[in-house]
Amino acid sequence: MDISKGLPAIQGGLHIWITENQKMVPVPEGAYGNFFEEHCYVILHVPQSPKATQGASSDLHYWVGKQAGAEAQGTAAAFQQHLQEELGGQTVLHREAQAHESDCFCSYFRPGIIYRKGGLASDLKHVETNFFNIQRLLHIKGRKHVSATEVELSWNSFNKGDIFLLDLGKMMIQWNGPKTSISEKARGLALTYSLRDRERGGRAQIGVVDDEAKAPDLMQIMEAVLGRRVGSLRAATPSKDINQLQKASVRLYHVYEKGKDLVVVELATPPLTQDLLQEEDIYILDQGGFKIYVWQGRMSSVQERQAAFSRAVGFIQAKGYPTYTNVEVVNDGAESAAFKQLFRTWSEKRSRNQKLGGRDKLIHVKLDVGKLHTQPELAAQLRMVDDGSGKVEVWCMEDLHRQPVDPKRHGQLYAGNCYLVLYTYQRLGRVQYILYLWQGRQATADEIKALNSNAEELDVMYGGALVQEHVTMGSEPPHFLAIFQGQLVIFQERAGHHGKGQSASTTRLFHVQGTDSQNTKTMEVPARASSLNSNDIFLLVTAGVCYLWFGKGCNGDQREMARVVVTVISKKSEETVLEGQEPPHFWEALGGRAPYPSKKRLPEEVPRFQPRLFECSSQMGCLVLAEVVFFSQEDLDKYDIMLLDTWQEIFLWLGEAASEWKEAVAWGQEYLKTHPAGRSLATPIVLVKQGHEPPTFTGWFFTWDPYKWTSHLSDTEVVEGSPAAASTISEITAEVNNFRLSRWPGNGRAGAMALQALKGSQDSSENELMRGPKSGGTRTSSSVSSTSATINGGLRREQLMHQAAEDLPEGVDPARREFYLSDSDFQDIFGKSKEEFYSMATWRQQQEKKQLGFF
């Protein structure tokens, strides 16, 4: 089979082929995202963003339509195998089934995938631009990964929880189920606009039915096509999304042949380690029954590799899993990011001789603040927004309230307390903030709750501009250490009042960790000999003297920092002690000699996991994640809560209109708890709000536009709830009244005269559809969101602004006093409509209300 036809050169980007008459032919780029049910497809993705992939492998997908025959499947499978041989071992193979595709597959097609009935015509016209002779109904589902399936043109296809698009050629009507969320409506609208632009050349009118009572003309058109609806709508089919708890169930199997039999032996359960994989063998990794990985060792035979998919299918059948279960085949040395992160650690053996410019080489270089400001990718790798020279304020939680800490004691933290540390800095002429929520290891649940509530209060005071980083004692990030300039000391007891919480013990031992002011911290450890380590420095404070103990493996930089720290901990006379030359009193203070680690410590290997971005949602109280592979800033939508996992930190990005932002930290914690790799629960969790992203976040994106969200357009300028639409609300429903339809008998179906009248109005004048409404005509309102009702008239602003609750007019809810303004006053005061205001996150609503006198 000659695979070169249709593919002159394998370049970066996406390439798609479709089965046609026992051969594979390329799909035109304009038709990408359209899939016919009777065909099979082969999709090749070659990464073209070196920053995002860092040498990542290509992905080769074999997609099977629901109605595809055995002949089409065989043709596509053979083509994929030949293409794989041409590409070599740096390719990840995927088997995809219609409506059950992997996140990787779905990430290629934005704003969504279209499933089309039947097969492709012989002339291979996937999408005919300017083709208006069409009547179809599309069922739109999904959150981040949206799909549209062609269904029966009937009211029986509708339900309360999904979106449906009635496509009539020159008129496209999006009907939003009453149970759909704002984000689902927005993404559905983005797909609708994409269909109009790609398949109609932008020359079709779009109408949106969000509330049937408010869009009578659009409903009249729908009833003309679908007939009058009889009975009530059914509920939506419950989602079967796999939650994180299900994904945490991972089992590794060894697969080998014994005579003529294929043997599958369970080898291990989490936490998995990379050394379980031997290069001469084949393994199957079962992730909760929803995805099957096949790992092929580099020394395994050609015959074994060719049988990878068939072995996976046999395993799926033996386990009784659905036939559509996703399969991914990875080669030794070319594993996907998702596969690697199922293991506790992963070492890139083949990259050791490559110059990747990793973090471990950069961390010891003196920080250049200018570079951190202009190179966010550097800030992200180092986890440093600057050198820590900005303004620092510290509060301690005492009696569930925050109390300011004397600046002289800023670096002295206690294990029994919680602290808020506010860091203020400037970047590119703009003031930015990081609020660290430091949690002592011995802090109570009530103190931790108070820590979070006080952080929320501070955030409101600062207009929602605080980046909030949750830090657990012992797992402080580099920047947190840097802001204390090497003088961070963590005491083991509780500080009832700063400086007064000294332990009654006369002997205390402190472990000095770090080499300079950017990365040094000192922690109190149990005062016994076994706590010592030959690689580090320890301070032993006794009743009469402070011993400065230097292990044999410490260097000059460590010794310099230790001499700075000793002045913070003790004012007693200092005595330097070298390992092996300790006086008797030294060992007596520690309770006698005891063995301690003395071997030279090898440099700690920094994990090189590829960052991964997920959309967060909740289903039946469990966290559900949808990964966005090959992500960009465009994947962050104002309705989203997104989780960015950089392995060393977990970022939760909060869109300004996200409704579940209070759940974000809990979701981050659940993600760590259920991660198959057994992640540390002390991994820092960072809350980042839209428009306030620090460079440690933006640096993980290939490009970042800091001004993307600075222009705030009102709902009269842009369609509310649509991230991609540029048309006005009036344009969406313009010319609906040009469809002058007579009313037909409600016999449950549209008569021939009705459809003919509709077709006649469509074909009569294309220009009539594209121009504005006739003079004196009215436009039908069909807003995307029906968050609040409109109050005609309303109360005077002076009756509501800056008024105590008891002084408000009778019947006014003090918590929603702004709601009682007239629409015009609301727009004048808040600069936006009520619909737009109530679609915002609660914290942003409260912030604006407080500033304007409605809190």
C-alpha positions in Angstrom: 0.0 0.0 0.0 1.5 3.4 -1.0 0.9 5.6 1.9 2.7 8.6 0.4 -0.3 9.5 -1.8 -2.0 12.5 -0.3 0.9 13.0 2.1 3.9 14.5 0.2 5.7 15.2 3.5 4.9 14.6 7.1 4.9 18.0 8.6 3.7 19.4 12.0 0.0 19.6 12.4 -3.0 17.4 11.7 -3.5 15.0 8.8 -6.8 13.0 8.3 -7.7 10.1 5.9 -11.0 8.4 5.3 -11.9 5.0 3.9 -13.3 5.0 0.4 -13.7 1.9 -1.9 -11.1 -0.1 -0.1 -8.5 2.7 0.0 -7.7 5.7 2.2 -8.0 9.2 0.8 -7.1 12.5 2.5 -9.8 14.6 4.0 -9.8 18.3 3.0 -8.8 20.6 5.9 -12.0 22.5 5.8 -13.9 19.3 6.7 -11.8 18.4 9.7 -14.1 17.5 12.6 -16.9 16.0 10.5 -17.1 12.2 10.8 -19.5 9.9 8.8 -20.8 6.9 10.7 -20.3 4.4 7.9 -16.6 5.2 7.5 -13.4 4.7 9.4 -10.7 7.4 9.6 -7.0 7.6 10.4 -5.8 10.8 12.1 -2.1 11.7 12.5 -1.0 14.5 14.8 2.6 15.7 14.6 3.4 18.2 17.4 4.7 21.6 16.1 5.0 23.5 19.4 8.4 22.6 20.9 7.7 24.4 24.2 4.5 22.5 24.8 5.7 19.1 23.8 9.5 19.1 24.6 10.1 16.3 22.1 6.7 14.6 22.6 5.8 11.8 20.3 3.3 11.9 17.4 -0.2 10.5 17.8 -1.8 8.1 15.3 -5.5 7.4 15.8 -7.7 4.7 14.2 -11.4 5.9 14.4 -14.3 3.6 13.8 -17.8 4.8 13.0 -20.9 3.2 14.6 -22.1 1.9 11.2 -18.6 1.1 9.7 -18.4 -2.3 8.1 -15.6 -4.9 8.5 -14.2 -4.0 5.1 -13.7 -0.3 6.1 -12.3 -1.3 9.4 -9.7 -3.6 7.8 -8.7 -1.0 5.3 -8.1 1.6 8.0 -6.3 -0.8 10.3 -3.9 -1.8 7.5 -3.3 1.8 6.6 -2.5 2.7 10.2 -0.1 -0.1 10.5 1.8 0.8 7.3 1.8 4.5 8.4 3.2 3.5 11.8 6.0 1.6 10.1 6.8 4.7 8.0 6.8 6.9 11.0 9.0 4.7 13.3 8.8 4.1 17.0 8.2 7.7 18.1 4.5 7.3 17.7 1.6 6.6 20.1 -1.2 4.5 18.7 -4.9 5.0 19.6 -8.0 3.1 18.9 -11.1 5.4 19.0 -14.8 4.5 18.8 -17.5 7.0 17.8 -18.9 9.0 20.8 -16.3 7.4 23.1 -13.1 9.2 21.9 -10.1 10.0 24.1 -9.5 13.5 25.4 -6.4 13.6 23.1 -8.6 13.0 20.1 -11.3 15.5 21.1 -8.6 18.2 21.7 -7.9 18.4 18.0 -11.4 19.5 17.1 -12.5 22.9 18.4 -15.2 23.9 18.9 -16.5 20.4 18.5 -17.0 17.1 16.6 -19.9 16.6 14.1 -21.2 13.0 13.6 -22.9 12.7 10.3 -25.4 10.0 9.3 -24.6 7.6 6.5 -21.7 7.5 4.2 -19.8 10.0 2.2 -20.9 10.6 -1.4 -18.5 9.4 -4.1 -17.5 12.9 -5.0 -15.9 13.3 -1.5 -17.5 16.6 -0.8 -17.3 16.5 3.0 -18.7 20.0 3.5 -20.4 22.0 0.7 -20.0 25.7 1.6 -23.0 27.8 0.6 -25.2 24.6 0.6 -28.6 25.7 1.9 -30.9 22.8 0.8 -30.8 21.0 4.1 -33.0 20.1 7.0 -31.4 18.3 10.0 -31.5 18.2 13.8 -28.2 18.0 15.7 -28.0 16.9 19.4 -25.2 18.9 21.0 -23.6 17.5 24.2 -20.5 18.0 26.2 -18.6 20.5 28.3 -15.1 21.1 27.2 -15.2 18.5 24.5 -18.4 19.2 22.5 -20.0 16.8 20.0 -23.1 17.1 17.7 -24.9 14.0 16.5 -27.5 14.0 13.8 -30.7 12.7 15.2 -34.3 12.1 14.1 -36.1 15.3 13.0 -38.7 15.1 15.7 -39.6 16.5 19.1 -39.1 13.0 20.4 -35.3 13.6 20.1 -35.4 16.5 22.5 -34.7 16.4 26.3 -34.5 19.0 29.1 -30.7 18.7 29.8 -29.1 19.1 26.3 -28.9 21.5 23.4 -30.4 20.9 20.0 -29.7 22.7 16.7 -32.4 22.8 14.1 -30.5 23.4 10.8 -32.7 24.7 8.0 -30.0 25.9 5.6 -30.4 29.7 5.7 -31.8 29.5 9.3 -30.2 27.8 12.2 -32.1 27.7 15.5 -30.3 26.6 18.7 -32.7 25.3 21.3 -31.3 25.3 24.9 -32.8 22.7 27.3 -34.1 24.3 30.5 -31.5 22.3 32.6 -28.5 23.3 30.6 -25.8 25.5 32.2 -24.6 28.8 30.9 -21.3 27.3 29.8 -23.0 24.5 27.9 -25.1 27.1 26.1 -22.0 29.2 25.3 -20.1 26.2 23.9 -23.1 25.1 21.9 -23.3 28.5 20.4 -19.7 28.5 19.5 -20.2 25.2 17.6 -23.3 26.7 15.9 -21.3 29.7 14.7 -18.5 27.4 13.5 -21.0 25.3 11.4 -22.5 28.5 9.9 -19.1 29.8 9.0 -17.7 26.6 7.6 -20.8 25.1 5.9 -22.7 28.3 4.9 -19.8 30.7 4.3 -21.2 32.7 7.2 -24.5 33.4 5.2 -27.1 31.9 7.5 -29.2 33.5 10.2 -28.9 32.1 13.8 -31.6 32.3 16.4 -31.4 31.1 20.0 -34.3 29.8 22.0 -33.4 30.0 25.7 -36.9 30.5 26.9 -39.7 29.4 24.6 -42.1 32.0 25.9 -39.8 34.8 24.9 -39.1 33.5 21.4 -42.5 32.9 19.8 -41.4 33.5 16.2 -38.5 31.0 16.5 -40.8 28.4 18.1 -43.3 29.0 15.3 -40.6 28.0 12.8 -39.6 25.0 14.8 -43.2 23.8 15.0 -43.6 24.3 11.3 -40.8 21.8 10.8 -41.2 19.5 13.7 -44.9 19.7 14.3 -46.7 20.8 17.5 -45.1 19.3 20.5 -47.3 16.8 22.4 -46.6 16.0 26.0 -43.7 17.1 28.2 -40.0 16.8 27.5 -38.1 13.9 28.9 -35.2 14.2 31.3 -31.7 14.0 29.8 -29.8 10.7 30.0 -27.5 10.8 33.0 -23.8 11.4 32.1 -21.5 8.4 32.3 -18.3 10.5 32.7 -15.6 8.6 34.5 -14.7 10.3 37.8 -11.2 10.6 39.3 -11.9 7.8 41.8 -12.6 5.4 39.0 -9.4 6.5 37.2 -7.4 5.8 40.3 -8.0 2.1 39.9 -4.9 0.9 38.0 -3.5 -2.6 37.4 -0.4 -3.7 35.5 -0.4 -7.0 33.7 2.5 -8.9 32.1 1.6 -10.4 28.7 3.6 -13.2 27.1 3.2 -16.4 25.0 3.5 -19.8 26.5 3.5 -22.3 23.6 0.4 -21.5 21.6 -1.3 -19.8 24.6 -1.3 -16.1 25.5 -0.8 -15.6 29.2 -1.8 -12.5 31.1 -0.6 -12.2 34.7 -1.4 -9.4 37.1 1.9 -7.8 38.1 1.2 -4.8 40.3 -1.3 -2.2 41.6 -0.5 1.4 42.6 1.8 2.9 43.3 3.5 1.6 40.2 7.2 2.1 39.6 9.0 2.4 36.2 11.4 -0.5 36.9 8.4 -2.9 36.6 8.6 -2.5 32.8 11.3 -4.7 31.3 12.4 -3.7 27.8 12.1 -7.2 26.3 8.5 -7.6 27.3 4.9 -6.4 26.6 2.6 -5.1 29.3 -1.1 -4.1 29.6 -2.1 -1.4 32.0 -5.8 -1.3 32.8 -7.0 2.1 34.1 -10.4 1.5 35.7 -11.7 -0.3 32.7 -12.2 2.9 30.8 -8.8 2.9 29.1 -6.3 0.2 28.2 -2.6 0.9 27.6 -0.3 -1.5 25.9 3.4 -0.8 26.6 5.9 -2.3 24.2 9.5 -2.8 25.3 12.2 -1.8 22.8 13.6 -5.3 22.7 10.2 -7.0 22.1 9.7 -8.9 18.9 8.1 -7.4 15.7 5.4 -10.1 15.8 4.5 -9.1 19.4 4.3 -5.4 18.4 2.1 -6.1 15.4 -0.3 -8.1 17.7 -0.6 -5.2 20.2 -4.1 -4.1 19.2 -5.5 -7.6 19.0 -4.1 -8.5 22.4 -5.8 -5.4 23.8 -9.1 -6.3 22.2 -8.8 -9.9 23.6 -8.1 -8.4 27.1 -11.2 -6.2 26.8 -13.3 -9.1 25.8 -12.0 -11.3 28.6 -12.7 -8.5 31.2 -16.2 -8.0 29.8 -15.5 -4.3 29.1 -17.5 -2.4 26.4 -16.2 -2.9 22.9 -15.7 0.9 22.6 -13.1 0.9 25.4 -10.3 3.2 24.4 -6.9 1.6 23.6 -3.5 3.4 23.6 -0.3 1.6 22.5 3.0 3.2 23.6 6.6 2.3 22.8 9.5 2.2 25.2 11.0 5.7 25.2 8.0 7.3 23.5 5.3 7.2 26.1 2.5 9.7 26.3 2.3 12.1 29.3 -0.9 10.4 30.5 0.9 7.1 30.6 4.0 8.4 32.5 1.9 10.0 35.1 0.4 6.7 36.2 3.7 5.9 37.8 5.2 7.3 41.0 8.3 8.5 39.2 9.5 8.5 35.6 13.1 8.9 34.4 13.7 9.9 30.8 16.7 7.6 30.3 17.0 8.5 26.6 17.2 12.3 27.4 20.2 12.3 29.7 22.6 13.1 26.9 20.3 15.7 25.4 20.6 19.4 26.2 17.1 20.2 27.3 18.0 23.1 29.5 16.1 21.7 32.5 15.2 23.3 35.7 18.0 21.5 37.6 20.6 23.5 35.6 18.8 26.8 36.1 18.0 26.7 39.8 21.6 27.4 40.9 22.1 30.4 38.6 21.8 33.8 40.3 18.3 35.1 39.6 17.9 37.9 37.0 14.7 39.7 37.9 14.5 41.3 34.5 14.5 37.9 32.8 11.9 36.6 35.2 9.6 39.5 34.2 10.2 39.2 30.4 10.5 35.4 30.2 7.4 33.8 31.9 8.6 30.4 30.9 11.7 30.8 33.0 9.5 32.0 36.0 7.3 28.9 35.6 10.3 26.5 35.5 11.9 28.1 38.6 8.5 28.7 40.3 9.7 32.3 41.0 7.7 35.5 40.0 10.7 37.6 41.1 13.7 37.5 43.6 11.5 38.0 46.7 12.5 41.6 47.2 8.9 42.9 47.2 6.7 44.0 50.2 5.9 41.3 52.8 3.0 41.4 55.3 2.3 38.5 57.8 -0.8 37.6 59.9 -1.1 34.8 62.4 -4.4 33.1 63.1 -5.2 33.6 66.8 -8.6 32.9 68.2 -9.8 32.3 64.6 -8.9 35.9 63.6 -5.9 37.3 61.9 -3.4 39.2 63.9 -0.5 41.2 62.3 3.0 39.9 63.0 5.8 42.2 64.0 8.0 42.6 60.9 11.0 41.7 63.1 9.5 38.2 63.5 8.2 37.7 59.9 10.3 34.7 59.3 9.4 32.9 62.5 6.6 30.4 62.0 5.2 27.8 64.4 3.9 24.4 63.6 0.8 24.8 65.7 -0.4 27.9 63.9 -1.6 29.0 60.5 -0.3 32.2 58.7 -1.3 34.5 55.9 1.7 36.0 54.1 0.8 38.7 51.5 3.5 39.5 49.0 3.2 42.6 46.8 5.4 43.1 43.7 5.4 44.9 40.4 5.7 43.3 37.1 5.7 45.2 33.8 4.4 48.3 35.5 1.5 46.6 37.2 1.1 45.8 40.9 0.4 42.1 41.6 -0.2 40.0 44.7 0.4 36.6 46.0 -1.3 35.5 49.3 0.3 32.4 50.8 -1.9 30.4 53.2 0.7 28.6 55.3 -0.7 25.7 57.3 1.3 24.3 60.3 1.5 20.6 60.7 -0.1 20.7 64.1 -2.8 23.3 63.3 -6.4 22.4 64.2 -9.3 22.0 61.7 -10.9 25.2 63.1 -7.7 27.2 62.5 -7.4 25.9 58.9 -11.0 26.9 58.3 -10.3 30.4 59.8 -7.2 30.6 57.5 -9.4 30.1 54.4 -12.2 32.5 55.5 -9.7 35.2 56.4 -8.0 34.7 53.0 -11.4 35.3 51.3 -11.9 38.5 53.3 -8.5 39.8 52.2 -9.2 38.9 48.6 -12.4 40.9 48.7 -10.5 43.9 50.2 -8.0 43.7 47.3 -10.7 43.5 44.6 -10.3 39.8 43.9 -6.7 40.3 42.7 -4.9 37.9 45.0 -3.3 34.8 43.7 -3.8 32.4 46.6 -1.2 29.6 47.2 -2.0 26.9 49.8 1.3 25.9 51.4 1.8 23.0 53.8 4.6 23.1 56.4 7.7 21.3 55.1 6.7 21.7 51.4 7.3 25.5 51.0 7.8 26.6 47.3 11.0 28.4 46.3 9.5 31.8 46.2 8.0 31.5 49.7 11.6 30.8 50.9 13.0 33.7 48.9 10.7 36.4 50.4 12.2 35.7 53.9 15.8 36.1 52.6 17.1 32.9 54.1 15.8 33.7 57.6 12.7 31.4 57.6 12.7 29.4 60.9 9.9 26.9 61.7 9.5 26.1 65.4 7.7 22.9 66.5 5.5 24.2 69.2 2.5 26.6 69.1 3.1 30.3 69.4 0.4 31.6 71.8 1.9 35.0 71.2 4.9 35.7 69.0 8.2 35.4 71.0 6.3 34.1 74.1 5.8 30.6 72.9 9.3 29.3 73.6 9.5 25.7 74.6 10.3 24.8 78.2 12.8 22.4 76.9 16.4 23.5 77.4 17.7 21.6 74.4 16.5 22.3 70.8 17.9 21.1 67.5 17.4 23.0 64.2 18.1 21.7 60.7 19.5 24.3 58.2 18.5 23.4 54.6 19.6 25.4 51.6 22.7 27.2 50.1 21.7 30.9 49.8 19.1 33.5 50.7 16.9 32.3 47.8 16.3 28.7 49.0 17.2 28.4 52.7 14.8 27.4 55.5 15.5 26.1 59.0 13.2 23.6 60.7 13.2 22.4 64.3 13.7 18.6 64.5 13.7 16.2 67.4 16.7 16.8 69.6 18.4 13.5 69.2 21.5 12.3 67.4 19.6 10.3 64.8 18.3 13.6 63.4 21.7 14.6 62.2 22.9 14.2 58.6 26.5 14.5 57.3 25.4 16.5 54.3 23.9 19.4 56.2 24.2 21.9 59.1 22.5 21.8 62.4 22.1 24.2 65.3 22.0 22.7 68.8 20.7 25.2 71.4 21.4 24.2 75.0 21.0 26.0 78.3 24.4 27.6 78.0 25.6 27.5 74.4 24.5 27.3 70.8 26.5 24.7 68.8 26.9 25.3 65.1 27.5 21.7 63.7 28.9 21.4 60.2 28.5 18.0 58.5 31.4 16.8 56.3 29.3 17.1 53.2 28.3 20.8 53.6 29.9 23.6 51.5 30.9 27.1 52.1 27.6 28.7 51.0 25.7 26.5 53.5 28.0 27.6 56.3 27.5 31.3 55.4 23.8 31.0 55.6 23.9 29.0 58.8 25.8 31.9 60.5 23.0 34.3 59.5 20.3 31.9 60.8 21.9 31.4 64.2 21.4 35.0 65.1 17.6 34.6 64.5 17.3 31.5 66.7 19.6 32.2 69.7 21.4 35.0 71.4 23.7 32.6 73.3 27.4 32.3 72.7 28.1 30.4 69.6 30.5 27.4 69.3 31.4 25.9 65.9 31.6 22.1 65.9 32.9 20.0 63.0 31.6 16.5 62.4 33.8 14.0 64.1 35.2 16.6 66.5 32.2 17.0 68.8 32.8 17.7 72.6 31.2 15.3 75.1 28.6 18.0 76.1 27.3 18.0 72.5 26.4 14.3 72.6 25.1 14.6 76.2 22.6 17.3 75.1 21.3 14.9 72.4 20.9 12.0 74.8 24.0 10.2 73.7 25.5 9.0 70.4 23.3 7.2 67.8 23.7 6.3 64.1 22.6 8.9 61.6 22.8 9.2 57.7 26.4 9.8 56.7 26.5 8.8 53.0 27.0 11.5 50.4 23.6 12.6 49.2 23.1 12.5 45.5 21.5 15.5 43.8 17.7 15.2 43.8 16.3 14.6 40.3 13.6 17.1 39.4 10.6 15.4 37.7 10.3 16.3 34.0 6.6 15.6 33.6 4.8 17.5 30.9 2.2 19.9 32.3 -1.4 18.9 31.8 -4.6 21.0 31.7 -8.0 19.7 32.7 -11.5 21.1 32.9 -13.1 20.5 36.4 -16.7 19.6 37.1 -18.6 17.5 39.7 -20.9 14.6 39.2 -22.7 13.0 42.1 -20.2 14.7 44.4 -17.2 13.2 42.7 -14.6 15.2 40.7 -14.7 14.7 36.9 -11.8 15.9 34.7 -11.7 16.4 31.0 -8.1 16.9 29.7 -7.3 19.5 27.0 -4.2 18.2 25.2 -1.9 20.6 23.3 -3.5 23.4 25.3 -3.4 27.2 24.8 -4.8 30.3 26.4 -7.9 30.0 24.1 -8.9 26.9 26.1 -9.5 29.1 29.2 -13.2 30.2 29.1 -14.8 32.5 31.7 -17.2 29.8 32.8 -14.4 27.3 33.5 -12.6 26.1 36.5 -9.4 24.6 35.0 -6.7 22.5 36.7 -3.1 22.9 35.5 -0.9 20.1 36.9 2.8 21.0 36.6 3.6 18.1 39.0 5.4 20.4 41.5 2.3 22.6 41.8 -1.4 22.4 41.1 -3.0 25.5 39.7 -6.7 26.1 39.8 -7.7 28.7 37.2 -11.1 30.4 38.0 -13.0 32.0 35.2 -14.7 35.2 36.1 -18.2 33.7 35.6 -17.4 30.3 37.1 -20.2 29.2 39.4 -18.3 26.6 41.6 -15.2 28.5 42.5 -15.5 27.7 46.2 -15.1 24.1 45.4 -11.7 24.7 43.7 -9.3 23.9 46.5 -11.3 20.8 47.5 -11.1 19.6 43.9 -7.4 20.2 43.9 -7.1 18.1 47.1 -9.3 15.4 45.6 -7.1 15.3 42.5 -4.0 14.7 44.6 -5.7 12.1 46.8 -7.0 10.0 43.8 -4.0 10.4 41.6 -2.7 6.9 40.6 0.9 7.9 41.1 0.4 8.4 44.8 1.0 12.2 44.8 2.0 14.1 47.9 -1.0 15.7 49.6 1.4 18.6 50.6 1.8 19.6 46.9 1.1 23.4 46.8 -2.4 24.3 45.4 -2.6 27.8 43.7 -5.8 29.6 43.0 -5.5 31.9 40.0 -8.4 34.2 38.9 -9.0 35.2 35.3 -7.1 38.4 34.5 -4.7 38.0 37.5 -2.4 35.2 36.2 1.2 35.3 37.5 4.1 34.4 35.2 4.5 31.1 37.1 1.2 30.1 35.5 1.3 31.8 32.1 4.8 30.5 31.5 3.4 27.0 30.9 1.5 28.2 27.8 3.2 28.5 24.4 2.0 32.1 24.0 0.1 34.4 26.4 -1.8 37.6 25.7 -1.9 39.7 28.9 -4.5 42.0 27.4 -6.9 39.3 26.2 -9.4 39.9 29.0 -8.9 43.6 29.7 -11.7 44.9 27.3 -15.1 44.4 28.9 -17.9 44.6 26.3 -21.5 44.9 27.4 -24.2 42.5 26.2 -25.3 45.0 23.6 -21.9 44.6 21.9 -21.3 40.8 22.2 -23.4 37.8 22.6 -23.4 37.0 26.3 -22.3 33.4 26.9 -20.5 33.0 23.6 -16.7 32.9 23.7 -16.4 32.9 20.0 -19.3 35.0 18.7 -18.7 38.5 17.4 -22.3 39.2 16.3 -24.6 41.2 18.4 -27.7 39.8 20.0 -29.9 41.7 17.6 -28.0 40.1 14.7 -28.7 36.6 16.1 -32.5 37.1 15.9 -32.6 39.6 13.0 -35.1 39.0 10.3 -37.0 36.3 12.2 -40.1 38.4 11.4 -39.3 38.0 7.7 -40.6 34.5 8.1 -44.3 35.2 7.8 -45.8 31.8 8.6 -49.4 31.1 8.8 -50.6 29.0 11.7 -51.3 25.4 10.8 -53.5 22.9 12.6 -51.7 21.3 15.6 -51.9 17.8 14.4 -48.5 16.8 15.8 -46.6 17.2 12.5 -45.8 19.9 10.0 -47.9 19.8 6.8 -46.5 20.0 3.3 -47.9 23.5 2.9 -46.0 24.7 6.0 -42.7 23.3 4.9 -43.2 24.7 1.4 -43.9 28.1 2.8 -40.8 27.9 4.9 -38.7 26.8 2.0 -40.2 29.5 -0.1 -39.3 32.2 2.4 -35.7 30.8 2.5 -35.2 30.7 -1.2 -37.0 34.0 -2.1 -34.2 36.4 -1.2 -30.9 35.6 0.4 -30.1 39.3 0.7 -33.3 39.9 2.6 -32.0 37.5 5.3 -28.7 39.2 5.5 -29.8 42.9 5.8 -31.2 44.5 9.0 -34.9 44.6 10.0 -37.3 46.7 8.0 -38.2 50.1 9.3 -40.7 50.0 12.1 -40.2 46.3 12.5 -39.5 44.7 15.9 -36.8 42.2 16.9 -37.6 39.1 18.8 -35.6 38.7 22.0 -34.0 35.3 22.5 -31.2 35.9 24.9 -28.6 33.3 25.6 -29.1 33.5 29.3 -32.3 34.0 31.4 -30.5 34.6 34.7 -32.9 37.3 35.9 -36.2 38.8 35.1 -36.4 42.4 33.9 -38.0 44.9 36.2 -39.8 47.7 34.4 -39.4 50.9 36.3 -37.7 49.7 39.4 -36.9 51.6 42.6 -34.9 54.9 42.7 -31.1 54.4 43.2 -31.0 56.6 46.3 -33.5 54.3 48.0 -31.1 51.4 47.6 -27.5 52.7 47.6 -25.6 53.1 50.9 -28.7 52.2 52.9 -28.8 50.1 56.1 -30.9 46.9 55.8 -33.6 48.4 58.1 -33.9 51.5 56.0 -34.6 49.7 52.7 -38.1 49.8 51.2 -40.5 47.1 52.4 -40.0 43.8 50.6 -36.5 44.5 49.4 -34.0 41.7 50.0 -30.9 43.4 51.5 -28.6 40.7 49.9 -29.9 41.5 46.4 -30.8 45.2 46.7 -29.2 45.9 43.3 -31.8 43.7 41.6 -34.5 46.3 42.4 -32.9 48.9 40.2 -34.5 49.7 36.8 -32.6 48.2 33.9 -31.4 51.6 32.7 -30.1 52.5 36.2 -28.5 49.2 36.6 -26.6 49.6 33.3 -25.6 53.1 34.2 -24.3 52.2 37.7 -22.7 48.8 37.1 -21.7 49.3 33.4 -23.4 46.0 32.4 -26.8 44.4 32.2 -28.3 42.3 35.0 -27.9 39.2 32.9 -24.1 39.8 32.6 -23.8 40.7 36.3 -25.5 37.6 37.6 -23.4 35.3 35.3 -20.3 36.5 37.1 -18.7 34.6 40.0 -20.2 35.5 43.4 -16.9 37.0 44.6 -16.9 39.4 41.7 -20.5 40.4 42.3 -19.8 41.1 46.0 -16.7 43.1 45.1 -18.6 45.4 42.7 -21.6 45.7 45.1 -19.3 46.8 47.9 -17.5 49.3 45.8 -20.8 50.8 44.5 -22.7 50.9 47.8 -25.0 47.9 47.4 -23.3 45.5 49.9 
